[in-house]
Amino acid sequence: MRVTIVGAGIAGLSTAWSLAKLGHDITLIEQGSIPNPLAASGDRHRMIRRAYGDADGYARNMAEAFDSWDLLWNDLGVSHYANCGVLGISQFAGDGADGFRAGLDRMAFDYERLEPDEAARRYPFLDPATFRYAYLDHEGGALFSERIARDMKAWLKMRGADIRTHTKVLSVDPHTASVRLDDNSFLRADRLVVTAGAWTLQLFPALAETLMTFRNAVAYMEPPADLEEAWVNAPAILDIGGASDGYVIPPLDGLGLKFGAGIHKVHALDPEADRTAAPGEGDSIRRLFAPPLRRLGDYTVSEVKTCMYTFTADSRFFSKRIGNTLVVSACSGHGYKFGAAIGRRVAHALESDEDAMLARWLKAEMV
Protein backbone atom coordinates (compact mmCIF):
# COMPACT_ATOMS: atom_id res chain seq x y z
CA MET A 1 0.00 0.00 0.00
CA ARG A 2 1.26 3.48 -0.89
CA VAL A 3 0.77 5.88 2.01
CA THR A 4 1.46 9.60 2.09
CA ILE A 5 1.89 11.17 5.52
CA VAL A 6 1.60 14.94 5.92
CA GLY A 7 3.48 16.21 8.96
CA ALA A 8 6.66 14.74 10.47
CA GLY A 9 6.11 15.43 14.13
CA ILE A 10 6.18 12.44 16.42
CA ALA A 11 2.78 11.16 15.25
CA GLY A 12 3.78 11.31 11.58
CA LEU A 13 7.24 9.86 12.16
CA SER A 14 5.94 7.00 14.28
CA THR A 15 3.18 6.23 11.76
CA ALA A 16 5.83 6.10 9.02
CA TRP A 17 8.02 3.87 11.21
CA SER A 18 5.16 1.48 11.93
CA LEU A 19 3.99 1.29 8.30
CA ALA A 20 7.54 0.80 7.01
CA LYS A 21 7.98 -2.14 9.37
CA LEU A 22 4.83 -3.64 7.83
CA GLY A 23 6.28 -3.30 4.32
CA HIS A 24 4.28 -0.36 2.99
CA ASP A 25 5.57 2.30 0.58
CA ILE A 26 5.90 5.57 2.52
CA THR A 27 6.13 9.20 1.49
CA LEU A 28 6.58 11.60 4.41
CA ILE A 29 6.06 15.32 3.77
CA GLU A 30 7.22 18.00 6.20
CA GLN A 31 6.95 21.74 5.60
CA GLY A 32 10.10 22.43 7.63
CA SER A 33 13.10 20.46 8.75
CA ILE A 34 13.03 17.22 10.78
CA PRO A 35 12.90 18.05 13.62
CA ASN A 36 10.90 21.19 12.93
CA PRO A 37 11.52 23.76 15.70
CA LEU A 38 8.07 25.30 15.11
CA ALA A 39 6.14 22.04 15.45
CA ALA A 40 4.34 20.82 18.55
CA SER A 41 6.76 17.87 18.62
CA GLY A 42 9.78 20.16 18.55
CA ASP A 43 12.02 21.21 21.42
CA ARG A 44 14.74 19.24 23.17
CA HIS A 45 12.95 17.07 25.70
CA ARG A 46 9.40 16.17 26.66
CA MET A 47 7.98 14.60 29.80
CA ILE A 48 6.65 11.05 30.06
CA ARG A 49 4.74 10.12 33.21
CA ARG A 50 2.11 7.69 34.46
CA ALA A 51 0.13 10.18 36.57
CA TYR A 52 -2.99 11.33 34.72
CA GLY A 53 -5.37 12.80 37.27
CA ASP A 54 -8.95 11.79 36.46
CA ALA A 55 -8.07 10.50 32.96
CA ASP A 56 -7.64 6.88 34.03
CA GLY A 57 -7.88 5.64 30.44
CA TYR A 58 -4.68 7.45 29.51
CA ALA A 59 -3.01 6.16 32.67
CA ARG A 60 -3.90 2.62 31.60
CA ASN A 61 -2.52 3.29 28.10
CA MET A 62 0.87 4.28 29.51
CA ALA A 63 1.97 0.64 29.68
CA GLU A 64 1.47 0.39 25.91
CA ALA A 65 3.26 3.71 25.47
CA PHE A 66 6.37 2.53 27.34
CA ASP A 67 6.36 -0.81 25.46
CA SER A 68 6.12 1.00 22.13
CA TRP A 69 9.05 3.26 22.96
CA ASP A 70 11.08 0.16 23.86
CA LEU A 71 10.30 -1.28 20.41
CA LEU A 72 11.51 1.95 18.83
CA TRP A 73 14.73 1.99 20.87
CA ASN A 74 15.37 -1.56 19.70
CA ASP A 75 15.01 -0.51 16.06
CA LEU A 76 17.08 2.65 16.45
CA GLY A 77 19.78 0.87 18.43
CA VAL A 78 19.75 3.58 21.09
CA SER A 79 17.37 4.79 23.81
CA HIS A 80 16.46 8.46 23.96
CA TYR A 81 14.73 8.20 27.32
CA ALA A 82 15.96 9.27 30.76
CA ASN A 83 14.14 7.45 33.55
CA CYS A 84 14.83 10.16 36.13
CA GLY A 85 11.47 9.82 37.91
CA VAL A 86 8.61 12.28 38.20
CA LEU A 87 7.82 14.53 41.17
CA GLY A 88 4.49 16.10 42.10
CA ILE A 89 4.18 18.98 44.59
CA SER A 90 0.84 19.91 46.17
CA GLN A 91 0.37 23.43 47.51
CA PHE A 92 -3.30 23.13 48.44
CA ALA A 93 -6.02 20.47 48.55
CA GLY A 94 -7.53 19.80 45.14
CA ASP A 95 -4.78 21.43 43.08
CA GLY A 96 -3.43 19.75 39.96
CA ALA A 97 -0.69 17.86 41.76
CA ASP A 98 -3.19 16.58 44.32
CA GLY A 99 -5.38 15.33 41.47
CA PHE A 100 -2.48 13.56 39.80
CA ARG A 101 -1.66 11.84 43.11
CA ALA A 102 -5.27 10.70 43.50
CA GLY A 103 -5.07 9.19 40.04
CA LEU A 104 -1.96 7.24 40.98
CA ASP A 105 -3.88 5.89 43.97
CA ARG A 106 -6.85 4.79 41.86
CA MET A 107 -4.55 3.03 39.41
CA ALA A 108 -2.63 1.41 42.30
CA PHE A 109 0.66 2.77 40.94
CA ASP A 110 3.48 2.78 43.46
CA TYR A 111 5.01 6.10 44.46
CA GLU A 112 6.93 7.57 47.39
CA ARG A 113 5.23 10.26 49.48
CA LEU A 114 7.53 12.97 50.85
CA GLU A 115 6.91 15.45 53.63
CA PRO A 116 8.03 19.00 52.78
CA ASP A 117 11.26 18.94 54.81
CA GLU A 118 12.33 15.61 53.31
CA ALA A 119 11.51 16.80 49.79
CA ALA A 120 13.55 19.99 50.32
CA ARG A 121 16.45 17.97 51.74
CA ARG A 122 16.56 15.87 48.58
CA TYR A 123 15.78 18.75 46.26
CA PRO A 124 17.20 21.92 47.81
CA PHE A 125 15.66 24.17 45.16
CA LEU A 126 12.29 23.64 46.92
CA ASP A 127 10.92 25.89 49.70
CA PRO A 128 9.35 23.49 52.24
CA ALA A 129 7.22 26.24 53.80
CA THR A 130 5.20 26.64 50.59
CA PHE A 131 3.70 23.18 49.97
CA ARG A 132 1.82 20.46 51.83
CA TYR A 133 3.56 17.37 50.50
CA ALA A 134 5.37 15.94 47.49
CA TYR A 135 5.46 12.52 45.89
CA LEU A 136 7.94 10.74 43.67
CA ASP A 137 6.98 8.25 40.97
CA HIS A 138 10.14 6.38 40.06
CA GLU A 139 8.69 5.41 36.66
CA GLY A 140 8.89 8.19 34.09
CA GLY A 141 11.10 11.10 33.17
CA ALA A 142 12.01 12.67 29.83
CA LEU A 143 12.09 11.77 26.15
CA PHE A 144 14.76 13.51 24.07
CA SER A 145 12.47 14.64 21.26
CA GLU A 146 14.95 16.26 18.86
CA ARG A 147 17.23 13.22 19.00
CA ILE A 148 14.26 10.92 18.44
CA ALA A 149 13.20 12.83 15.32
CA ARG A 150 16.70 12.83 13.83
CA ASP A 151 17.21 9.11 14.38
CA MET A 152 13.74 8.18 13.11
CA LYS A 153 14.37 10.20 9.95
CA ALA A 154 17.66 8.35 9.40
CA TRP A 155 16.00 4.98 10.06
CA LEU A 156 13.24 5.72 7.55
CA LYS A 157 15.68 6.86 4.87
CA MET A 158 17.69 3.65 5.29
CA ARG A 159 14.50 1.69 4.61
CA GLY A 160 13.64 3.53 1.44
CA ALA A 161 11.03 6.00 2.63
CA ASP A 162 10.58 9.07 0.42
CA ILE A 163 11.14 11.96 2.86
CA ARG A 164 10.39 15.45 1.56
CA THR A 165 11.38 18.24 3.92
CA HIS A 166 10.79 21.97 3.37
CA THR A 167 7.79 20.96 1.26
CA LYS A 168 4.43 22.53 2.03
CA VAL A 169 1.10 20.88 1.23
CA LEU A 170 -1.24 23.52 -0.19
CA SER A 171 -4.39 21.42 -0.39
CA VAL A 172 -5.71 17.91 0.06
CA ASP A 173 -8.26 15.81 -1.82
CA PRO A 174 -9.18 13.35 0.94
CA HIS A 175 -11.22 11.06 -1.31
CA THR A 176 -8.44 10.44 -3.82
CA ALA A 177 -5.72 10.56 -1.13
CA SER A 178 -3.88 13.20 -3.13
CA VAL A 179 -2.08 16.39 -2.14
CA ARG A 180 -1.06 19.50 -4.03
CA LEU A 181 2.45 20.66 -3.14
CA ASP A 182 3.92 24.15 -3.11
CA ASP A 183 5.44 23.64 -6.56
CA ASN A 184 1.88 22.89 -7.81
CA SER A 185 2.72 19.24 -8.40
CA PHE A 186 0.33 16.54 -7.20
CA LEU A 187 1.08 13.39 -5.24
CA ARG A 188 -1.44 10.55 -5.01
CA ALA A 189 -1.43 7.45 -2.82
CA ASP A 190 -3.73 4.65 -1.71
CA ARG A 191 -4.10 6.20 1.71
CA LEU A 192 -3.33 9.62 3.16
CA VAL A 193 -2.56 10.36 6.81
CA VAL A 194 -2.58 13.97 8.01
CA THR A 195 -0.71 14.58 11.27
CA ALA A 196 -0.08 18.28 10.72
CA GLY A 197 -0.62 19.52 14.28
CA ALA A 198 -1.53 23.19 14.48
CA TRP A 199 -1.53 23.38 10.67
CA THR A 200 -4.34 20.81 10.35
CA LEU A 201 -7.03 23.48 10.16
CA GLN A 202 -5.35 25.07 7.13
CA LEU A 203 -6.05 21.84 5.24
CA PHE A 204 -9.36 20.96 6.92
CA PRO A 205 -11.00 24.21 8.06
CA ALA A 206 -14.28 22.40 8.80
CA LEU A 207 -12.55 20.71 11.75
CA ALA A 208 -12.46 24.07 13.55
CA GLU A 209 -15.63 22.92 15.31
CA THR A 210 -13.52 20.26 17.03
CA LEU A 211 -9.91 21.45 17.04
CA MET A 212 -8.61 24.68 18.60
CA THR A 213 -5.12 26.08 18.28
CA PHE A 214 -3.20 27.55 21.21
CA ARG A 215 0.15 29.26 21.54
CA ASN A 216 2.38 28.62 24.53
CA ALA A 217 6.03 29.09 25.40
CA VAL A 218 8.65 27.44 27.58
CA ALA A 219 11.59 29.12 29.25
CA TYR A 220 15.06 27.65 29.67
CA MET A 221 16.73 28.72 32.90
CA GLU A 222 20.21 29.00 34.33
CA PRO A 223 19.91 28.23 38.06
CA PRO A 224 22.25 29.71 40.67
CA ALA A 225 25.59 27.92 40.72
CA ASP A 226 25.06 26.27 44.11
CA LEU A 227 21.84 24.61 42.86
CA GLU A 228 23.14 23.36 39.51
CA GLU A 229 24.06 19.89 40.79
CA ALA A 230 20.70 19.51 42.54
CA TRP A 231 18.89 20.22 39.28
CA VAL A 232 21.11 17.89 37.23
CA ASN A 233 20.14 15.04 39.56
CA ALA A 234 16.48 16.05 39.94
CA PRO A 235 13.39 14.25 38.67
CA ALA A 236 11.00 15.87 36.24
CA ILE A 237 8.25 17.84 37.99
CA LEU A 238 4.84 17.09 36.52
CA ASP A 239 3.01 19.77 38.54
CA ILE A 240 4.32 22.38 40.98
CA GLY A 241 0.90 22.68 42.62
CA GLY A 242 -1.18 25.82 42.85
CA ALA A 243 -3.09 27.07 39.84
CA SER A 244 -0.41 27.51 37.15
CA ASP A 245 -0.18 23.94 35.74
CA GLY A 246 3.55 24.47 35.99
CA TYR A 247 6.01 21.71 35.12
CA VAL A 248 9.79 21.37 34.97
CA ILE A 249 12.17 19.15 33.05
CA PRO A 250 15.67 19.05 34.57
CA PRO A 251 18.85 19.72 32.54
CA LEU A 252 19.34 16.10 31.51
CA ASP A 253 22.41 15.30 29.43
CA GLY A 254 23.11 18.99 29.01
CA LEU A 255 19.76 19.84 27.39
CA GLY A 256 18.83 22.68 29.72
CA LEU A 257 16.48 23.33 32.63
CA LYS A 258 13.00 23.92 31.18
CA PHE A 259 9.99 25.63 32.81
CA GLY A 260 6.54 25.51 31.25
CA ALA A 261 3.02 26.29 32.45
CA GLY A 262 -0.40 25.49 31.05
CA ILE A 263 -1.78 28.78 32.36
CA HIS A 264 0.48 30.63 29.91
CA LYS A 265 -1.27 29.34 26.77
CA VAL A 266 -3.49 31.62 24.67
CA HIS A 267 -5.84 30.93 21.78
CA ALA A 268 -4.25 31.56 18.38
CA LEU A 269 -5.59 31.26 14.84
CA ASP A 270 -2.39 31.37 12.80
CA PRO A 271 0.21 28.73 13.79
CA GLU A 272 3.01 30.78 12.22
CA ALA A 273 2.18 34.12 13.85
CA ASP A 274 3.59 35.40 17.13
CA ARG A 275 6.38 32.80 17.19
CA THR A 276 8.98 35.18 18.59
CA ALA A 277 8.96 35.50 22.36
CA ALA A 278 7.68 38.82 23.64
CA PRO A 279 10.01 41.01 25.73
CA GLY A 280 9.91 39.75 29.31
CA GLU A 281 7.95 36.61 28.42
CA GLY A 282 10.57 34.35 29.95
CA ASP A 283 10.50 36.29 33.21
CA SER A 284 6.70 36.02 33.26
CA ILE A 285 7.02 32.25 33.05
CA ARG A 286 9.77 32.18 35.69
CA ARG A 287 7.63 34.08 38.21
CA LEU A 288 4.93 31.41 38.01
CA PHE A 289 7.25 29.00 39.83
CA ALA A 290 7.51 30.80 43.17
CA PRO A 291 6.15 29.02 45.13
CA PRO A 292 7.29 26.24 45.48
CA LEU A 293 10.77 26.98 44.10
CA ARG A 294 12.95 29.22 46.23
CA ARG A 295 15.32 31.99 45.15
CA LEU A 296 13.64 32.42 41.75
CA GLY A 297 15.23 35.85 41.52
CA ASP A 298 18.62 34.15 41.21
CA TYR A 299 17.57 32.24 38.07
CA THR A 300 18.40 33.67 34.66
CA VAL A 301 16.29 33.12 31.55
CA SER A 302 18.60 31.82 28.83
CA GLU A 303 16.08 31.11 26.07
CA VAL A 304 12.35 31.18 25.36
CA LYS A 305 10.82 28.85 22.78
CA THR A 306 7.27 29.22 21.50
CA CYS A 307 5.05 26.29 20.56
CA MET A 308 1.65 25.72 18.96
CA TYR A 309 -0.75 22.95 19.92
CA THR A 310 -4.14 21.72 18.80
CA PHE A 311 -6.58 21.07 21.61
CA THR A 312 -10.00 19.49 21.80
CA ALA A 313 -12.61 20.69 24.28
CA ASP A 314 -12.12 17.62 26.47
CA SER A 315 -8.31 17.41 25.94
CA ARG A 316 -8.71 14.02 24.29
CA PHE A 317 -6.91 12.95 21.13
CA PHE A 318 -8.78 13.04 17.84
CA SER A 319 -9.06 11.06 14.60
CA LYS A 320 -11.44 11.26 11.68
CA ARG A 321 -11.66 9.29 8.45
CA ILE A 322 -12.58 11.39 5.40
CA GLY A 323 -12.64 9.30 2.23
CA ASN A 324 -9.24 7.66 1.90
CA THR A 325 -7.68 10.07 4.37
CA LEU A 326 -7.16 9.70 8.10
CA VAL A 327 -6.74 12.92 10.08
CA VAL A 328 -5.07 12.44 13.45
CA SER A 329 -4.49 15.07 16.13
CA ALA A 330 -2.90 13.53 19.18
CA CYS A 331 -2.00 16.65 21.07
CA SER A 332 -4.08 18.61 23.60
CA GLY A 333 -0.82 19.32 25.36
CA HIS A 334 0.00 15.75 26.33
CA GLY A 335 0.39 13.69 23.17
CA TYR A 336 4.14 13.27 22.85
CA LYS A 337 4.49 10.58 25.50
CA PHE A 338 2.20 8.31 23.45
CA GLY A 339 4.00 9.03 20.18
CA ALA A 340 5.37 5.58 19.40
CA ALA A 341 2.13 3.87 20.42
CA ILE A 342 0.04 6.28 18.31
CA GLY A 343 2.00 5.39 15.19
CA ARG A 344 1.45 1.69 15.76
CA ARG A 345 -2.27 2.22 16.34
CA VAL A 346 -2.66 4.39 13.23
CA ALA A 347 -0.82 1.83 11.10
CA HIS A 348 -3.12 -0.92 12.36
CA ALA A 349 -6.20 1.19 11.58
CA LEU A 350 -4.98 1.78 8.02
CA GLU A 351 -4.50 -1.94 7.45
CA SER A 352 -7.73 -3.03 9.14
CA ASP A 353 -10.06 -0.06 8.51
CA GLU A 354 -10.96 -0.22 12.20
CA ASP A 355 -11.46 3.52 12.54
CA ALA A 356 -13.80 3.24 15.51
CA MET A 357 -11.26 1.28 17.52
CA LEU A 358 -8.55 3.83 16.77
CA ALA A 359 -10.82 6.70 17.81
CA ARG A 360 -11.71 4.92 21.05
CA TRP A 361 -8.06 4.27 21.86
CA LEU A 362 -7.08 7.85 21.11
CA LYS A 363 -9.85 9.05 23.41
CA ALA A 364 -8.67 6.54 26.06
CA GLU A 365 -12.02 4.77 26.06
CA MET A 366 -10.60 1.25 25.73
CA VAL A 367 -10.98 -0.95 28.82
URCORRA-V356293 format. One record per residue. N is the residue number from 0. RES is the residue in one letter. PSI is psi in whole degrees, 0 to 359 (NA if undefined). Layout:
# URCORRA-V356293
n res psi
N RES PSI
N RES PSI
This chain:
# URCORRA-V356293
n res psi
0 M 134
1 R 124
2 V 127
3 T 134
4 I 126
5 V 113
6 G 118
7 A 42
8 G 193
9 I 325
10 A 316
11 G 316
12 L 316
13 S 330
14 T 316
15 A 316
16 W 312
17 S 318
18 L 322
19 A 321
20 K 333
21 L 0
22 G 13
23 H 160
24 D 116
25 I 133
26 T 125
27 L 121
28 I 128
29 E 129
30 Q 341
31 G 211
32 S 173
33 I 109
34 P 153
35 N 115
36 P 344
37 L 350
38 A 161
39 A 333
40 S 4
41 G 195
42 D 174
43 R 321
44 H 151
45 R 150
46 M 146
47 I 129
48 R 156
49 R 333
50 A 131
51 Y 20
52 G 232
53 D 3
54 A 70
55 D 331
56 G 318
57 Y 324
58 A 319
59 R 322
60 N 348
61 M 330
62 A 317
63 E 323
64 A 311
65 F 318
66 D 321
67 S 321
68 W 320
69 D 322
70 L 321
71 L 315
72 W 322
73 N 319
74 D 321
75 L 337
76 G 11
77 V 146
78 S 133
79 H 50
80 Y 132
81 A 111
82 N 71
83 C 356
84 G 167
85 V 129
86 L 137
87 G 146
88 I 118
89 S 123
90 Q 326
91 F 158
92 A 132
93 G 3
94 D 177
95 G 318
96 A 323
97 D 320
98 G 320
99 F 319
100 R 320
101 A 322
102 G 320
103 L 321
104 D 314
105 R 323
106 M 357
107 A 36
108 F 136
109 D 142
110 Y 168
111 E 121
112 R 137
113 L 130
114 E 157
115 P 315
116 D 321
117 E 320
118 A 318
119 A 330
120 R 317
121 R 323
122 Y 85
123 P 359
124 F 356
125 L 146
126 D 106
127 P 342
128 A 354
129 T 1
130 F 161
131 R 318
132 Y 168
133 A 167
134 Y 146
135 L 118
136 D 119
137 H 352
138 E 118
139 G 176
140 G 242
141 A 143
142 L 134
143 F 89
144 S 317
145 E 320
146 R 322
147 I 313
148 A 315
149 R 316
150 D 326
151 M 321
152 K 314
153 A 319
154 W 315
155 L 319
156 K 322
157 M 335
158 R 17
159 G 8
160 A 143
161 D 106
162 I 120
163 R 102
164 T 165
165 H 39
166 T 117
167 K 136
168 V 121
169 L 325
170 S 164
171 V 137
172 D 98
173 P 335
174 H 330
175 T 3
176 A 43
177 S 154
178 V 148
179 R 127
180 L 171
181 D 351
182 D 12
183 N 14
184 S 162
185 F 147
186 L 126
187 R 145
188 A 180
189 D 324
190 R 149
191 L 135
192 V 127
193 V 113
194 T 60
195 A 8
196 G 229
197 A 347
198 W 359
199 T 319
200 L 340
201 Q 331
202 L 330
203 F 72
204 P 336
205 A 340
206 L 0
207 A 342
208 E 340
209 T 320
210 L 137
211 M 146
212 T 134
213 F 145
214 R 139
215 N 179
216 A 153
217 V 152
218 A 130
219 Y 136
220 M 148
221 E 112
222 P 166
223 P 151
224 A 323
225 D 352
226 L 0
227 E 314
228 E 321
229 A 319
230 W 322
231 V 327
232 N 13
233 A 158
234 P 169
235 A 151
236 I 113
237 L 333
238 D 129
239 I 3
240 G 182
241 G 210
242 A 8
243 S 348
244 D 40
245 G 143
246 Y 161
247 V 138
248 I 125
249 P 168
250 P 68
251 L 133
252 D 36
253 G 14
254 L 358
255 G 150
256 L 118
257 K 130
258 F 135
259 G 156
260 A 130
261 G 329
262 I 343
263 H 347
264 K 149
265 V 148
266 H 138
267 A 140
268 L 323
269 D 115
270 P 348
271 E 356
272 A 154
273 D 41
274 R 358
275 T 133
276 A 139
277 A 154
278 P 130
279 G 2
280 E 321
281 G 320
282 D 326
283 S 319
284 I 315
285 R 318
286 R 341
287 L 347
288 F 9
289 A 112
290 P 169
291 P 0
292 L 143
293 R 159
294 R 38
295 L 334
296 G 343
297 D 358
298 Y 144
299 T 132
300 V 122
301 S 334
302 E 146
303 V 130
304 K 131
305 T 158
306 C 154
307 M 136
308 Y 150
309 T 139
310 F 151
311 T 164
312 A 327
313 D 11
314 S 26
315 R 159
316 F 164
317 F 143
318 S 149
319 K 129
320 R 128
321 I 105
322 G 236
323 N 24
324 T 139
325 L 119
326 V 126
327 V 129
328 S 98
329 A 68
330 C 259
331 S 29
332 G 358
333 H 23
334 G 335
335 Y 319
336 K 337
337 F 7
338 G 308
339 A 321
340 A 323
341 I 315
342 G 319
343 R 320
344 R 319
345 V 317
346 A 318
347 H 319
348 A 322
349 L 322
350 E 326
351 S 347
352 D 28
353 E 69
354 D 320
355 A 321
356 M 319
357 L 314
358 A 319
359 R 319
360 W 317
361 L 329
362 K 3
363 A 43
364 E 0
365 M 140
366 V NA
